Structures are given as structure tokens and as C-alpha cells.
Amino acid sequence: MDEINHYVKEHQIATVIFDDELSPSQQKNITKILDCKVLDRTNLILDIFAQRAETSYARTQVELAQCQYLLPRLSGMWTHLERQKGGIGMRGPGETEIETDRRIVRDRIALLKDKIKVIDKQMSVQRSNRDTMVRVALVGYTNVGKSTLMNVISKSEVFVENKLFATLDTTVRKVVIKNLPFLLSDTVGFIRKLPTQLVDSFKSTLDEVREADLLLHVVDISHPDFEDHIASVNQTLVDIKSNEKPTIMVFNKIDAYHNLTIDEDDLITEKTKRHFILEEWKQT
């Protein structure tokens, strides 16, 4: 902490982001030590989600996740008021203020949960109406090109952008290939260490995956850590009990894949997975 603190002061840094979830007390203490804004991984992901949410359903889901994240962290917001002290006549106004806030957030959570229940019901009715057709779901790490693929296959205009979590809403399109009609759905991208709040609030989005007959697991082959991404997606599929489904793995962004072939005479450089050519990947 001292090292980080020194670095923060030296470079006049205003925000510090941790690539892990911090407990409320950790966040509070670290903020106190560093004296600047401290975000953890969950907070950052929720922020990105909030910016991307377009439909009222996505906004409701994100707000629910944000409220659930915020509830245990409210106490840190009230440091400017004296906290509750023991003894007679020592009860400061700070505590009552927090209590009011907690109640507001709890009521909001209850309200959002009811709202989501209603939408979930509508979604499941929509899904039951589509029962007769084969259903295919696109799954994969965030930003591997699922929506682009969806647009190509279904000739539709789903929003596409080269950034994390561009898609938050599930879109379903009817596709016919060689006289075979099926439904193709585009889902929210997975990510390593997905915050638990999000898995809960995006339950119905993930239901599309649960109820699919076939999964197309899209992989960005040009990303240096694509194997970790595959593992993360498989882990999420285990979490939502969909790992037994028939799956076709699709390598995408093949034009961005650079084969770093090693010169045959180069005996010093050790040949690692990084230097695999596409043919070699196909054999694995």
C-alpha cells in the first residue's frame, strides 16, 4: 500500500482501479490511505454496463446489480458526518442518515426485482411461443464479434462496435440456411470473474443460452489470451448449467491473426503456443 501510495502522490493520480473485487471495508480503508477515488473490478464493469444499457430491460438489470453492489458500501459515503459512538448522548446524526439511505436502496432493490420478474414472465411466454423451432445461441467472451457474426448470418442490423459489452440485450432472429429454418440469438458477452450481482440480474438474458439446442462458441483467435477466454466461457456455462449442450467452436477475427512463424535456422527462440500457425491450432 505504501508503494502504491507513493506512486499515486508522485504522479498525481486521481483514480485507482483494482482488478479484483474489494470488500466494502477494504475499499474504505484503501480510499483512506490513498486519498483518491478507488474502484474495483465489479464497479468498473457495472459502470461500463450502465453506459451501454439501451433498453429499459437492460437498464433495470444494470440498476439492480448496481444497487446490490452499493448496499453494503453505503457506510463509506457518510464519512463527513460523525459516526455512531457508544455511551449516552453520543448518538451522532450520521447513523440515522445511513439507515434512511439503506432503506431507500432496499426498497429500490425490491421494486426492481418485481419489475424484472414481470419482464421475465413476458420473456418466457415469448420463448414458449418459439418452441417448435431449433434454437441456436451465440456465446463467447466479450468483444469476440458475436453481433457481427449475427448480422452476417441473419442479414440484420444488430448494433455492433469494437468495444467491451456493446451488446447487453438478447436479440433473436429467424434464419434460413439451405431450407433449414432456425432461431439465432445473440447474448451478452462473458468475462473472466463476472461479478455475481450481474449473473443474478442477467438471469433471463442467460436463459436464452440455457434453452438453446445448439451453442456457437465464438472465439477471437487473434487475442493472445484466447485460451483463457475459452476457459472463462466454459466456466460460465458450467455456472448456468449449460455445459452439456452440443457446441460448435467458431474461430473469428482470423484476418487479425498474425502468424509469428519462427525462422527454421533460429535455434535460440523457443517455439511456444504463441508461434502456432492456424493449421497447428486446428489439430489441437
N, C-alpha and C positions, 0 to 999 in steps of 0.2 A: 504493500500500500504506500509505503514511504517513497519507493521508486516511482510509482505512478504519480503520486502527489507532486514530486519534484518535477517530473516531465510536464505535468499539467500546468504548473506555475511557470515553468521555463518557457513553454510555447504558448502560453495564454489560451489554453483550450477551454471551450465553453460547454462542450458536451462529451461525455464518456459513455461508450456503448460496450456492454459485456455480451459475449457470445454464448451466454448461458442464462438460465432463469435465476434471478436473485430472489431470496426470500424477502418479505417486507422489512424485516429488521436489518438484513444485510444492506438493502438498498438505502435505508435510513442512515445507517452508520457510515456507509461509504460516502453518501452525499455530504454528511457532516465533515468527514475528513478532507474530501477533495474540494468541497465548497463550490461545486458546479453541478450542472444537470447530469443525472445518471440514468441511463436507460438500460434495460436488459433485453435479451433476445425477443422474449414474448411481446414486450412493449413495442419494440420496433416493428415486428411482424403485424401486430394489431394496427399500428399506425398506417402501414402500407395498405392493409386490407381496407381501412376506413377511407383512404383516398381513392381506392379502386371500386368501392361498392357503388353500383349504379341503381339497381332495382331496389324497391322498398324491402323485398325479402332479404337481399344481401345486407342492406343497411341494418335491418333488425338483427340478423345473425351476428354481425360485427359488433353492434352496440351491446348485445347480450354478453358477448365474450369480453368486451371492454369493462362492463360493469362488474362481471365476476372477477376480473383481474384487479379492479380498483378497490373492491370492498375491503380486503384485508390491509390495503395500503393507505387507507384514509387517514390514519393517525399521523402519518408523516406530514400531511398537508396543513396541520394545525399548529406547527411549532411556534408560531408567533403569539399564540395565547398560552397563558400558564397552564400547565397540565394539572391533573387532579393530584393533590397531595393528601397524605394521611392526616388524621387529627381533626379536632373540632374547628369549624370555621375556616377550614383550609381548602374547601372545595372551590376550585377555580372555574371560570366560565368555559374553559377550553373543552372539558369533557362533555358538557351538555351539548355543545356545538357539534362535537363529533357524533354523539348519539343521534342528533337530528339528521345529520348527513347520512349516517349509516341507514337510518330508517328510509330516507328518500331513495337511496341506492337499492335497498332491499325491495321496496315497493316497485321500483322500476324493473328490477330483475323479474319479479313475479309477473308484471304486466307483459314484458317482452316474451317470457316463456309461454304465456297464454296465447299471445299473438302468433308465435311460431307453431304452437300446437294446431291452431286453426289452419295455418298455411300448410303444415304437414299433412293434415287431413285432405285438403284440396289436392295436394301433390299425389297422395296415394290413390285418390279417386282417378286422377289423370292417368296414373301408371296402370291401374287395373283396367282402364279402357283400352290400353295398348297391349293387353296380354297376348293376343294372338300372334303378334309378330316377333321375330328373332330380335334380340336386343344386344347391341354391341356398345361397350363403353370405352372411351379413350382414357387411359390412366398414365401417369408419369410424373416425374419431378417437375417443379415449376420451371417455366420457360424452356421447354424442350420442343415446342412447336405443335402442341396438340390442336390448338384452334386453327392454325394454318392448314394442318392436315385435314381437319374437319371441313374447312372451306373448299379445299380441293376436291375431296371425295363427294361432298354433298352439294357442291356448287352454290353455297350460301354465303352470306356476308356477316359471319360472326366477327366480333371485334378482335383484332389481332394487333399485338405490339410486342416488340422485343424487350420485355421487361418482366420482372417477377410478379406473379399473381395478376396478370392482365385479365384473366377470367375468374370471376367468383361465382357466377350463376351457371347452372347447368343448362345447356341448350340441347334440344333433341331435334334431329332432322330425319325425315324419311329418305332413304337412299335406295336406288335400284341399280344393282350391278348384274349384268347378264341375266335379266329377268328374275333376279332374286331380290325381293324387297326386304329391307331390314331397317331398324331404327338405330341411328348412331347418336350417342350422347357425349358431350364434351364436359369434363368435370374440372373442379378446382385442382390446381397443381399441388402435389405433395411436397413436403420439405423435410429435411433431417430435423429431428427433435421438434415435431409440430406441437405447439402449445396445447395442453389438454383442454383449455377453455374452448379452443377452436374446433377440436374434434367433436365436442359436445354440441356446439351451436351449429356446426355444419353437417349435423347428422343426416338431414334429408337430402343434402347435396350428395352425400356419400351413399345414400340409399340407391341412387342410380347405379352405382358400382355393384352394390350388394345384389341387385335384382337383374343384373345383366347376364346374358347367356355366354358371352364371349368378351374377354378383355383384350384391348390392343395396348400393350405396354410400350409407350413411345420413349425412346432413349436418345439423348443428344450425344451422338458418338464423338462430336468434336470437343466435348468438355473433358478436360484432363481427369476429372474425378468421376467419370460416368459410372464406374463400377460401384462406387459408394452410393450414387444416386439410385442405381438399380436396387441395391440392398435396402435403402431407405423406403423406396416404394413398396418392396416386398414386405417390409416390416409393417408399414401402414396397412397393407392388405390383410396381414395376419391380425392386426388390431381390430379391423372391421369385419373379420371372419370371411374374407373373400379370396383367401389364398389358394383354395382348391379349384377355382374356376379355370376352364380352358383359356390359355393365354397365348397370344402371338406377340413376339417381341419385334418392334419396328425400330431400325436404326435411322435416325433422322439427322438433318444438317450435315449430310455426307459431303456436301461441297465445301464445308468449312474444315473438314478433317485433313490435317496435314500429316502425311506420312513422313516421319523423320527417319528415313532409311539410312542405315549406317553404311559407310563405305566398307567394302569387303576387306580391304587391306588394313583397316583401322582395328588394331588388336587391343588397343587400350580401353576404348569405351565399352563398357559392359552393356550388352543388349538387354534392355528391360522391356516391360509391357508398353512403355511409352513409345517404343520404336516399332510396335507391331504394325504391319500393313493390314489393310482391311481383310485380305484373304485369310490372314492368320487369326484375326478376331472371329471370322466365320467358323473356324474349326474348333473354337472353344465352346 
